[in-house]
């Protein structure tokens, strides 16, 4: 009572586990008083029991020197004699019961005196604890027992003297996950945990770069920050000042993740690893669930580490574990600016944006603060995470198409929808295979969004920054604050030049083209007419009888989405169909329809690019056909 009550206020306000002298004295008083209570109240009972035992034994046994033999009431004298002789061969010498009981009774007064002294001492210590707390309140570091692991069978439990949970965050020096450690440390402090953060610096000073330049916010919030070169041998062991006893260990790096997992196992902590959504192999289902096929451990180091943690070398010594697979992270103090800077670099300079056709591919762009809140949500939900599948997708719960991203980023920097649409230039993803890496399109050319329903159901997590318009506008303010809208030294348009055929730094009219552009345009027109002729029936079936009159890219993309949904539903139905052969035939029929519409979109793309190239050569281009007209409307979450 003394310990919990008088130290409560100090524990809540302190960023580090500790107690004061009063708490320590209260613990000592309790430890002393408890056994004295047992002795004081237990000795009279024990005395009575022993005395009764002695009396009963004396009256019910026959004493034969150093041996005790119980007589048989109905046995003859000969039988008794025989039993006595037999017992004599196997008997164990014993004290006479009366003498044994007498010695016990003589010991009890001594025990009573000792228990009284202990009780009196315990009361004095508690009183001293009260007055020491009341008049001094001097802090006393008490970390020797904090985080001690207690093992009972296969179960691990964490002993905490203060009730304050402790966490270690090990984070990297940059890249796509660079800002996670900053936001995670703040999220854990908000949950009341004492936090230590170890940041990789690669042997260099990184404190002038974001987010590390903002780490004063962490120390102000009570986070202890350490910088070290994690690539060095025994890097974690060499960090001075770590308590090395934690309830939770969060691992956001891939330099020495094995050593961090071992540290977590050594103290029986709950180990949370920031893995990667990049290991997924896109299939038929989007958003992709956690059980979606992945690359093998031999081809993906994050997958290999997940398997290592689940092995017998680590998992049995952990109190639990979880693996989170983030995807495309942006937000405050971002360390990797490639994702959204690519769009703003072109939008603010009126440079065409090359998107992989058809532009409706979906992905997830997630604010780092939502990533951090999901990671921190394991605290208090450790028992909810199943050992067999502790994997969670880590992303926004809103999927966006590539076109959506252009339009929303354009709105953030003051562009009208019409201006944004004019800047979108589709390219054939196959043409990008041998394109230079400089300035390449930052997202995958296929659907690559993930679902987060498991995190919502198991961890009770909810996204707070899933409105991409809000995220994009905030990001653009930071983009302007850095002066990147005026000059961005990292901007590169080599990729644009390769896939679109112009230099990407000025208007298309500045590029010199040859007569081959006119030939390409003629070929593209012919290809489009052929594709439209083959797909006319399916487009009319999907879009209605007037589909061919005002067909444009938006309507063709709408038709493709409807048919792809049909393909997916037929594939699912085929898995339980009574007639698999017929079901598979329906799947193939739907796939053929999908391919016909894709051919139309591809032909539209080729004609669009050919007209663009002709315009860049200085030769007047024909007015784009209705099939190539920009989409008339825009759905922010198509």
C-alpha positions as CSV (number, residue, x, y, z in Angstrom):
1,X,0.0,0.0,0.0
2,X,2.8,2.4,1.0
3,X,4.7,1.6,-2.1
4,X,1.9,1.9,-4.6
5,X,0.2,5.0,-3.0
6,X,3.1,7.3,-2.1
7,X,5.0,6.7,-5.3
8,X,2.1,6.9,-7.8
9,X,2.5,10.6,-8.6
10,X,6.2,10.4,-9.1
11,X,6.0,7.3,-11.3
12,X,3.5,8.9,-13.6
13,X,5.5,12.1,-14.1
14,X,8.9,10.4,-14.6
15,X,10.0,9.2,-18.0
16,X,12.3,6.5,-16.4
17,X,11.4,3.7,-14.0
18,X,12.5,4.6,-10.4
19,X,11.3,4.7,-6.9
20,X,12.2,6.7,-3.8
21,X,13.6,5.8,-0.4
22,X,10.1,5.5,1.1
23,X,9.0,3.0,-1.5
24,X,12.2,0.9,-0.8
25,X,11.6,1.0,2.9
26,X,8.0,0.0,2.5
27,X,9.0,-3.0,0.5
28,X,11.5,-4.0,3.2
29,X,8.8,-3.6,5.9
30,X,6.3,-5.7,4.0
31,X,8.9,-8.5,3.4
32,X,9.8,-8.5,7.1
33,X,6.3,-8.3,8.4
34,X,4.8,-11.1,6.2
35,X,6.8,-14.1,7.6
36,X,6.5,-12.7,11.2
37,X,2.7,-12.9,10.8
38,X,2.9,-16.5,9.7
39,X,5.1,-17.4,12.6
40,X,3.0,-15.5,15.2
41,X,-0.3,-17.0,14.2
42,X,1.0,-20.3,13.1
43,X,3.0,-21.4,16.2
44,X,0.1,-21.9,18.6
45,X,-1.7,-24.1,16.1
46,X,1.4,-26.0,15.5
47,X,2.0,-26.5,19.2
48,X,-1.5,-28.0,19.7
49,X,-1.1,-30.3,16.7
50,X,2.2,-31.6,17.9
51,X,1.0,-32.2,21.5
52,X,-2.0,-34.1,20.2
53,X,0.2,-36.1,17.9
54,X,2.5,-37.0,20.8
55,X,-0.4,-38.2,23.1
56,X,-2.0,-40.2,20.3
57,X,1.2,-41.9,19.4
58,X,2.1,-42.9,23.0
59,X,-1.3,-44.6,23.5
60,X,-1.4,-46.5,20.2
61,X,2.0,-48.0,19.8
62,X,4.2,-50.5,21.4
63,X,7.7,-49.2,22.3
64,X,10.5,-51.6,21.6
65,X,13.7,-49.7,22.3
66,X,14.5,-47.8,19.1
67,X,11.8,-49.5,17.0
68,X,8.0,-48.9,16.9
69,X,5.7,-51.8,15.9
70,X,1.9,-51.4,15.8
71,X,0.2,-54.5,17.4
72,X,-2.6,-56.4,15.6
73,X,-5.6,-56.6,17.9
74,X,-6.7,-60.1,16.9
75,X,-3.3,-61.6,16.3
76,X,-1.8,-64.4,18.5
77,X,1.3,-63.9,20.6
78,X,3.2,-66.1,18.1
79,X,2.1,-63.8,15.2
80,X,3.1,-60.7,17.1
81,X,6.5,-62.2,17.9
82,X,7.0,-63.2,14.2
83,X,6.0,-59.7,13.0
84,X,8.3,-58.1,15.6
85,X,11.2,-60.2,14.3
86,X,10.5,-59.3,10.7
87,X,10.2,-55.6,11.5
88,X,13.5,-55.7,13.3
89,X,15.2,-56.7,10.1
90,X,13.8,-53.6,8.2
91,X,13.2,-51.0,10.9
92,X,14.6,-47.5,10.8
93,X,15.7,-46.1,14.2
94,X,13.3,-43.3,15.4
95,X,13.2,-41.0,18.3
96,X,10.6,-41.7,20.9
97,X,7.5,-39.6,19.9
98,X,7.2,-38.0,23.4
99,X,10.8,-36.8,23.3
100,X,10.4,-35.6,19.7
101,X,7.3,-33.6,20.5
102,X,8.8,-32.2,23.7
103,X,11.7,-30.7,21.7
104,X,9.3,-29.1,19.2
105,X,7.3,-27.5,22.1
106,X,10.5,-26.1,23.6
107,X,11.3,-24.4,20.3
108,X,8.0,-22.5,20.0
109,X,8.7,-19.8,22.6
110,X,11.8,-18.9,20.7
111,X,9.9,-18.6,17.5
112,X,7.2,-16.5,19.2
113,X,9.9,-14.1,20.4
114,X,11.5,-13.9,17.0
115,X,8.2,-13.3,15.3
116,X,7.4,-10.5,17.7
117,X,10.7,-8.8,17.0
118,X,10.2,-9.1,13.3
119,X,6.7,-7.7,13.5
120,X,7.9,-4.7,15.5
121,X,10.7,-4.1,13.1
122,X,8.4,-4.2,10.1
123,X,6.1,-1.6,11.7
124,X,9.0,0.7,12.4
125,X,10.2,0.4,8.8
126,X,6.8,1.3,7.5
127,X,6.5,4.3,9.7
128,X,10.0,5.4,8.6
129,X,8.8,5.0,5.0
130,X,5.9,7.3,5.6
131,X,7.9,10.1,7.2
132,X,10.8,9.8,4.7
133,X,8.3,10.1,1.8
134,X,6.4,13.0,3.5
135,X,9.4,15.2,4.3
136,X,12.2,14.3,1.8
137,X,10.8,12.6,-1.4
138,X,14.4,12.1,-2.6
139,X,14.5,10.1,-5.8
140,X,16.2,6.8,-5.7
141,X,17.1,4.8,-8.8
142,X,15.7,1.3,-8.5
143,X,16.4,-0.5,-11.8
144,X,18.2,-3.5,-10.5
145,X,15.0,-5.6,-10.5
146,X,13.1,-3.7,-13.2
147,X,12.2,-6.0,-16.1
148,X,13.4,-9.2,-14.4
149,X,12.0,-12.2,-16.2
150,X,10.3,-14.9,-14.2
151,X,9.9,-18.3,-15.9
152,X,7.3,-20.9,-14.9
153,X,7.3,-23.8,-17.3
154,X,7.0,-22.5,-20.8
155,X,5.4,-19.2,-19.7
156,X,7.4,-15.9,-19.3
157,X,6.3,-13.1,-17.1
158,X,7.9,-9.7,-16.6
159,X,8.5,-8.4,-13.0
160,X,8.0,-4.6,-12.7
161,X,8.7,-2.7,-9.5
162,X,6.9,0.4,-10.7
163,X,4.2,-0.7,-13.0
164,X,5.7,1.4,-15.8
165,X,6.4,-0.7,-18.9
166,X,9.7,-0.3,-20.6
167,X,10.5,-0.3,-24.4
168,X,13.5,-0.2,-26.6
169,X,13.3,1.1,-30.1
170,X,16.1,0.3,-32.5
171,X,15.8,2.3,-35.7
172,X,17.7,2.9,-39.0
173,X,19.6,5.9,-40.4
174,X,17.3,6.5,-43.3
175,X,15.4,5.0,-46.2
176,X,11.7,4.3,-46.5
177,X,11.4,3.5,-42.8
178,X,13.6,6.3,-41.6
179,X,11.0,8.4,-39.8
180,X,9.2,5.4,-38.1
181,X,11.4,5.4,-35.0
182,X,10.7,9.1,-34.3
183,X,6.9,8.7,-34.4
184,X,7.0,5.3,-32.7
185,X,8.9,6.6,-29.7
186,X,6.4,9.4,-29.2
187,X,3.5,7.0,-29.6
188,X,4.9,4.7,-26.9
189,X,5.5,7.6,-24.5
190,X,1.9,8.7,-25.1
191,X,1.0,5.2,-23.8
192,X,3.0,5.7,-20.7
193,X,6.0,3.5,-21.5
194,X,9.6,4.4,-20.5
195,X,11.4,4.5,-23.9
196,X,15.0,4.2,-24.9
197,X,15.9,4.7,-28.6
198,X,19.0,3.5,-30.4
199,X,19.5,5.1,-33.8
200,X,21.9,3.8,-36.4
201,X,24.2,6.5,-37.8
202,X,26.5,4.4,-40.0
203,X,29.5,6.0,-38.3
204,X,28.5,9.5,-39.4
205,X,26.8,12.5,-38.0
206,X,23.2,12.4,-39.2
207,X,21.7,14.9,-36.7
208,X,21.5,17.6,-39.4
209,X,19.0,15.5,-41.4
210,X,15.3,14.8,-40.9
211,X,14.0,13.3,-38.8
212,X,17.1,13.2,-36.6
213,X,17.3,17.0,-36.5
214,X,14.0,17.0,-34.6
215,X,15.1,14.5,-31.9
216,X,15.0,17.3,-29.3
217,X,11.3,16.6,-29.3
218,X,12.0,13.1,-28.2
219,X,14.3,14.1,-25.3
220,X,11.7,16.7,-24.3
221,X,9.1,13.9,-24.1
222,X,11.4,11.8,-21.9
223,X,12.9,9.5,-24.5
224,X,16.5,8.5,-24.0
225,X,18.3,8.7,-27.4
226,X,21.6,6.9,-28.3
227,X,23.4,7.0,-31.6
228,X,25.7,4.2,-32.8
229,X,27.0,2.5,-35.8
230,X,24.9,-0.7,-36.0
231,X,27.2,-2.2,-38.7
232,X,30.0,-2.7,-36.1
233,X,30.4,-6.0,-34.3
234,X,28.4,-6.2,-31.1
235,X,27.1,-2.7,-31.7
236,X,24.1,-3.1,-29.4
237,X,26.2,-4.5,-26.6
238,X,28.6,-1.6,-26.8
239,X,25.9,1.1,-26.2
240,X,26.4,2.4,-22.7
241,X,23.3,3.4,-20.7
242,X,20.8,0.8,-21.9
243,X,18.9,-0.9,-19.1
244,X,18.8,-4.2,-21.2
245,X,15.6,-5.2,-19.4
246,X,12.5,-4.4,-21.4
247,X,8.9,-5.4,-21.7
248,X,8.9,-4.5,-25.5
249,X,11.6,-4.3,-28.1
250,X,10.8,-2.7,-31.5
251,X,13.2,-3.4,-34.3
252,X,13.1,-1.0,-37.2
253,X,16.4,-1.8,-39.0
254,X,18.0,-4.5,-41.1
255,X,21.6,-4.1,-40.1
256,X,21.9,-6.2,-36.9
257,X,18.3,-7.5,-36.5
258,X,19.6,-10.8,-35.3
259,X,21.4,-9.2,-32.4
260,X,18.3,-7.1,-31.5
261,X,16.1,-10.2,-31.5
262,X,18.6,-12.0,-29.3
263,X,18.6,-9.0,-26.8
264,X,14.8,-9.2,-26.7
265,X,14.9,-13.0,-26.1
266,X,17.5,-12.6,-23.3
267,X,15.1,-10.5,-21.3
268,X,11.9,-12.3,-22.3
269,X,10.5,-9.2,-24.0
270,X,7.8,-8.9,-26.6
271,X,9.6,-8.5,-30.0
272,X,8.1,-6.3,-32.7
273,X,9.8,-6.3,-36.1
274,X,9.2,-3.8,-38.8
275,X,9.4,-6.0,-41.9
276,X,8.3,-5.0,-45.5
277,X,5.3,-5.3,-47.7
278,X,7.7,-5.5,-50.7
279,X,7.9,-9.2,-50.2
280,X,4.4,-9.8,-51.6
281,X,3.9,-11.4,-55.0
282,X,0.8,-9.7,-56.6
283,X,-1.9,-12.2,-57.4
284,X,-5.6,-12.1,-58.1
285,X,-6.8,-10.6,-54.8
286,X,-6.5,-6.9,-53.9
287,X,-6.1,-5.4,-51.4
288,X,-3.6,-8.2,-50.6
289,X,-4.2,-10.0,-47.3
290,X,-1.4,-11.2,-44.9
291,X,-1.6,-14.7,-46.4
292,X,-0.9,-13.5,-49.9
293,X,2.1,-15.4,-51.4
294,X,5.5,-13.8,-50.7
295,X,9.1,-14.1,-52.0
296,X,11.1,-16.9,-50.3
297,X,13.5,-16.4,-47.4
298,X,16.3,-16.9,-49.9
299,X,15.3,-13.9,-51.9
300,X,14.0,-11.5,-49.2
301,X,16.0,-10.8,-46.0
302,X,12.9,-9.5,-44.1
303,X,11.2,-12.8,-44.7
304,X,14.3,-14.7,-43.7
305,X,14.4,-12.8,-40.4
306,X,10.7,-13.4,-39.7
307,X,11.4,-17.2,-40.0
308,X,14.5,-16.8,-37.8
309,X,12.5,-15.2,-35.0
310,X,9.9,-18.0,-35.2
311,X,12.6,-20.6,-34.9
312,X,13.4,-22.6,-31.7
313,X,16.5,-20.4,-31.3
314,X,14.5,-17.3,-30.5
315,X,10.7,-17.7,-30.1
316,X,10.6,-19.9,-27.0
317,X,12.5,-17.2,-25.0
318,X,10.2,-14.3,-26.1
319,X,7.0,-13.4,-24.3
320,X,5.6,-12.9,-27.8
321,X,6.3,-11.4,-31.2
322,X,4.7,-9.6,-34.2
323,X,5.8,-8.7,-37.7
324,X,4.5,-5.6,-39.5
325,X,4.8,-5.1,-43.2
326,X,4.6,-1.4,-44.1
327,X,4.2,0.0,-47.7
328,X,5.0,3.4,-49.2
329,X,5.4,5.7,-46.1
330,X,5.1,9.5,-46.3
331,X,4.3,12.1,-43.7
332,X,6.0,14.6,-41.3
333,X,9.9,14.5,-41.2
334,X,10.0,11.9,-44.0
335,X,13.4,10.6,-44.7
336,X,12.7,9.2,-48.2
337,X,11.1,11.8,-50.4
338,X,11.0,9.9,-53.6
339,X,7.3,8.9,-53.5
340,X,5.5,12.3,-53.5
341,X,8.3,14.5,-54.6
342,X,8.2,12.8,-57.9
343,X,4.6,14.1,-58.5
344,X,5.2,17.6,-57.0
345,X,8.4,18.1,-59.0
346,X,6.5,17.7,-62.3
347,X,3.2,19.3,-61.3
348,X,4.8,22.5,-60.0
349,X,6.9,22.8,-63.2
350,X,4.1,21.8,-65.7
351,X,6.1,18.8,-66.8
352,X,4.1,15.7,-68.1
353,X,3.7,12.9,-65.6
354,X,4.4,9.5,-67.2
355,X,2.0,6.9,-65.6
356,X,2.0,3.2,-66.4
357,X,-1.1,2.3,-68.4
358,X,-4.0,2.1,-67.7
359,X,-3.4,4.4,-64.7
360,X,-6.1,2.7,-62.6
361,X,-3.7,0.5,-60.7
362,X,-4.3,0.7,-56.9
363,X,-1.8,1.2,-54.1
364,X,-1.6,2.4,-50.5
365,X,0.2,5.6,-49.4
366,X,0.5,5.7,-45.6
367,X,1.3,8.5,-43.1
368,X,4.2,7.6,-40.8
369,X,2.1,8.5,-37.8
370,X,-0.5,5.8,-38.6
371,X,2.4,3.3,-39.1
372,X,3.7,4.2,-35.6
373,X,0.3,4.0,-34.0
374,X,-0.2,0.5,-35.4
375,X,3.1,-0.7,-34.1
376,X,2.4,0.8,-30.7
377,X,-1.0,-0.9,-30.6
378,X,0.6,-4.2,-29.6
379,X,1.1,-2.8,-26.1
380,X,-1.7,-4.3,-24.1
381,X,-2.8,-6.7,-26.9
382,X,0.1,-9.1,-26.6
383,X,-2.2,-12.1,-25.8
384,X,-4.4,-11.3,-28.8
385,X,-1.6,-12.0,-31.2
386,X,-1.5,-15.7,-32.2
387,X,1.9,-17.4,-32.3
388,X,1.2,-19.2,-35.5
389,X,0.6,-16.1,-37.6
390,X,1.8,-12.9,-36.0
391,X,2.0,-11.0,-39.3
392,X,0.1,-7.7,-39.9
393,X,-0.1,-5.5,-43.0
394,X,0.8,-2.0,-42.1
395,X,-0.8,0.7,-44.3
396,X,-3.6,3.1,-44.7
397,X,-7.1,1.6,-44.9
398,X,-7.8,3.6,-48.1
399,X,-6.5,2.5,-51.5
400,X,-5.7,5.0,-54.2
401,X,-5.3,4.7,-58.0
402,X,-2.2,6.2,-59.6
403,X,-4.5,8.7,-61.3
404,X,-6.0,9.6,-57.9
405,X,-2.5,10.4,-56.6
406,X,-1.8,12.8,-59.5
407,X,-5.2,14.6,-59.1
408,X,-5.0,15.0,-55.3
409,X,-1.3,16.1,-55.4
410,X,-2.3,18.5,-58.1
411,X,-5.1,19.9,-56.0
412,X,-2.7,20.4,-53.1
413,X,-0.4,22.6,-55.3
414,X,-3.2,24.6,-56.8
415,X,-3.8,22.8,-60.1
416,X,-7.3,22.4,-61.5
417,X,-8.5,18.9,-62.5
418,X,-8.3,19.8,-66.1
419,X,-4.7,21.0,-65.8
420,X,-3.8,17.7,-64.0
421,X,-5.4,15.6,-66.7
422,X,-3.5,17.3,-69.5
423,X,-0.2,16.5,-67.7
424,X,-0.9,12.8,-67.4
425,X,0.9,10.8,-70.1
426,X,0.4,7.0,-70.1
427,X,3.2,4.7,-71.1
428,X,3.5,0.9,-71.8
429,X,5.0,-0.7,-68.6
430,X,6.9,-3.0,-70.9
431,X,8.8,0.0,-72.3
432,X,10.2,0.8,-68.8
433,X,12.0,-2.5,-68.3
434,X,15.3,-1.1,-69.7
435,X,14.7,2.5,-68.7
436,X,17.3,4.3,-66.6
437,X,16.7,4.4,-62.9
438,X,17.0,8.1,-62.6
439,X,13.6,9.7,-61.8
440,X,11.8,6.4,-62.3
441,X,8.1,6.1,-61.5
442,X,8.0,5.6,-57.7
443,X,5.3,3.0,-57.5
444,X,4.8,-0.4,-59.0
445,X,3.1,-0.6,-62.4
446,X,0.6,-3.2,-61.1
447,X,-2.0,-3.2,-58.3
448,X,-0.1,-3.3,-55.0
449,X,-2.4,-2.3,-52.2
450,X,-2.7,-4.3,-49.0
451,X,-5.6,-4.8,-46.5
452,X,-5.4,-3.9,-42.8
453,X,-8.6,-5.5,-41.5
454,X,-6.6,-8.0,-39.4
455,X,-4.9,-5.1,-37.5
456,X,-8.3,-3.5,-36.9
457,X,-9.9,-6.7,-35.6
458,X,-7.0,-8.0,-33.5
459,X,-5.3,-4.9,-32.3
460,X,-8.2,-2.5,-32.3
461,X,-6.2,-0.1,-34.5
462,X,-7.9,2.7,-36.4
463,X,-6.2,5.0,-39.0
464,X,-6.1,8.7,-38.0
465,X,-4.5,10.0,-41.2
466,X,-6.2,8.1,-44.0
467,X,-7.5,11.2,-45.8
468,X,-4.9,11.5,-48.5
469,X,-6.0,15.0,-49.4
470,X,-5.0,16.1,-45.9
471,X,-1.7,14.1,-46.1
472,X,-0.8,15.6,-49.5
473,X,-1.6,19.2,-48.5
474,X,0.6,18.9,-45.4
475,X,3.3,17.2,-47.4
476,X,3.3,20.0,-50.0
477,X,3.6,22.7,-47.3
478,X,6.8,20.9,-46.2
479,X,7.9,20.6,-49.8
480,X,7.5,24.4,-50.2
481,X,9.2,25.1,-46.9
482,X,12.3,23.3,-48.2
483,X,12.2,25.4,-51.4
484,X,11.9,22.3,-53.6
485,X,9.2,23.9,-55.7
486,X,11.8,26.4,-56.8
487,X,14.8,24.1,-57.1
488,X,15.2,20.4,-56.4
489,X,18.8,19.1,-57.0
490,X,17.6,15.5,-56.8
491,X,15.0,15.9,-59.6
492,X,15.8,13.6,-62.6
493,X,13.8,13.1,-65.8
494,X,15.9,10.4,-67.4
495,X,13.1,7.9,-67.0
496,X,10.5,10.3,-68.5
497,X,12.7,10.8,-71.6
498,X,13.0,7.1,-72.1
499,X,9.3,6.1,-71.8
500,X,7.8,9.3,-73.4
501,X,10.5,10.2,-75.9
502,X,11.1,13.8,-74.9
503,X,13.6,15.4,-72.5
504,X,11.1,16.0,-69.7
505,X,12.5,19.4,-68.8
506,X,10.4,21.7,-71.0
507,X,7.3,21.8,-73.1
508,X,7.0,19.0,-75.8
509,X,7.5,21.6,-78.6
510,X,11.1,22.0,-77.7
511,X,12.1,18.5,-78.8
512,X,13.1,17.8,-82.3
513,X,11.3,14.8,-84.0
514,X,11.7,13.1,-87.3
515,X,9.1,11.9,-89.9
516,X,9.0,8.6,-88.0
517,X,6.6,10.2,-85.6
518,X,4.0,10.6,-88.3
519,X,4.5,7.0,-89.3
520,X,4.1,5.9,-85.7
521,X,0.9,8.0,-85.4
522,X,-0.6,6.3,-88.5
523,X,0.3,2.9,-87.2
524,X,-1.3,3.7,-83.8
525,X,-4.5,4.9,-85.5
526,X,-4.7,1.6,-87.4
527,X,-4.1,-0.5,-84.3
528,X,-6.8,1.4,-82.4
529,X,-9.4,0.8,-85.1
530,X,-8.5,-2.9,-85.1
531,X,-8.8,-3.2,-81.3
532,X,-12.1,-1.3,-81.2
533,X,-13.5,-3.6,-83.9
534,X,-12.7,-6.7,-81.9
535,X,-13.9,-5.3,-78.6
536,X,-17.1,-3.6,-79.8
537,X,-19.4,-6.4,-78.7
538,X,-18.0,-6.6,-75.1
539,X,-17.8,-2.9,-74.7
540,X,-21.4,-2.5,-75.8
541,X,-22.4,-5.4,-73.4
542,X,-20.7,-3.7,-70.5
543,X,-21.3,0.0,-71.1
544,X,-24.5,0.0,-73.1
545,X,-25.5,0.5,-76.8
546,X,-24.0,4.0,-77.1
547,X,-20.6,2.9,-75.8
548,X,-18.7,3.4,-79.1
549,X,-20.1,6.9,-79.7
550,X,-18.3,8.7,-76.9
551,X,-15.7,6.1,-75.8
552,X,-12.7,7.6,-74.0
553,X,-10.0,6.3,-71.6
554,X,-12.1,6.7,-68.5
555,X,-15.0,4.6,-69.9
556,X,-12.6,2.0,-71.3
557,X,-10.9,1.8,-67.8
558,X,-14.4,1.4,-66.2
559,X,-15.2,-1.4,-68.6
560,X,-11.9,-3.2,-67.8
561,X,-12.5,-2.9,-64.0
562,X,-16.0,-4.5,-64.4
563,X,-14.6,-7.4,-66.5
564,X,-11.7,-7.9,-64.1
565,X,-14.1,-8.2,-61.3
566,X,-16.0,-10.8,-63.3
567,X,-12.8,-12.8,-63.9
568,X,-12.1,-12.7,-60.1
569,X,-15.6,-13.8,-59.1
570,X,-15.6,-16.7,-61.7
571,X,-12.2,-17.9,-60.4
572,X,-13.5,-18.0,-56.9
573,X,-16.7,-19.9,-58.0
574,X,-14.5,-22.4,-59.9
575,X,-12.9,-23.5,-56.7
576,X,-16.2,-25.0,-55.4
577,X,-18.0,-25.7,-58.7
578,X,-19.7,-29.0,-59.2
579,X,-18.5,-29.0,-62.8
580,X,-14.9,-27.7,-62.7
581,X,-14.5,-28.1,-66.5
582,X,-17.4,-25.8,-67.3
583,X,-16.4,-23.3,-64.5
584,X,-12.9,-23.1,-65.9
585,X,-14.3,-22.5,-69.4
586,X,-16.3,-19.5,-68.0
587,X,-13.1,-18.1,-66.4
588,X,-11.2,-18.3,-69.7
589,X,-14.1,-16.7,-71.6
590,X,-14.0,-13.7,-69.1
591,X,-10.2,-13.5,-69.4
592,X,-10.5,-13.2,-73.2
593,X,-13.0,-10.3,-72.8
594,X,-10.6,-8.6,-70.4
595,X,-7.7,-9.0,-72.9
596,X,-9.8,-7.4,-75.7
597,X,-10.4,-4.3,-73.5
598,X,-6.8,-4.1,-72.5
599,X,-5.9,-4.1,-76.2
600,X,-8.1,-1.1,-76.7
601,X,-6.5,0.7,-73.8
602,X,-3.1,-0.1,-75.0
603,X,-3.9,1.1,-78.5
604,X,-5.3,4.3,-77.0
605,X,-2.0,4.7,-75.1
606,X,0.1,4.2,-78.3
607,X,-1.9,6.8,-80.2
608,X,-1.8,9.2,-77.4
609,X,2.0,9.0,-77.2
610,X,2.3,9.2,-81.0
611,X,0.2,12.4,-81.1
612,X,2.3,13.7,-78.2
613,X,5.5,12.9,-80.1
614,X,4.2,14.6,-83.3
615,X,3.4,17.7,-81.3
616,X,6.9,17.7,-79.9
617,X,8.4,17.6,-83.4
618,X,6.8,20.9,-84.4
619,X,4.4,19.1,-86.9
620,X,0.8,20.0,-86.2
621,X,-1.0,17.1,-84.7
622,X,-4.5,16.1,-85.5
623,X,-7.1,16.8,-82.9
624,X,-7.2,13.8,-80.5
625,X,-10.1,11.4,-81.2
626,X,-12.9,11.0,-78.7
627,X,-11.3,7.7,-77.6
628,X,-8.3,9.6,-76.4
629,X,-10.1,12.5,-74.7
630,X,-9.2,13.1,-71.1
631,X,-11.6,11.7,-68.6
632,X,-14.5,14.0,-68.0
633,X,-14.8,13.3,-64.3
634,X,-12.7,12.2,-61.4
635,X,-13.5,10.0,-58.5
636,X,-10.9,10.6,-55.6
637,X,-11.2,7.0,-54.5
638,X,-12.0,5.1,-57.7
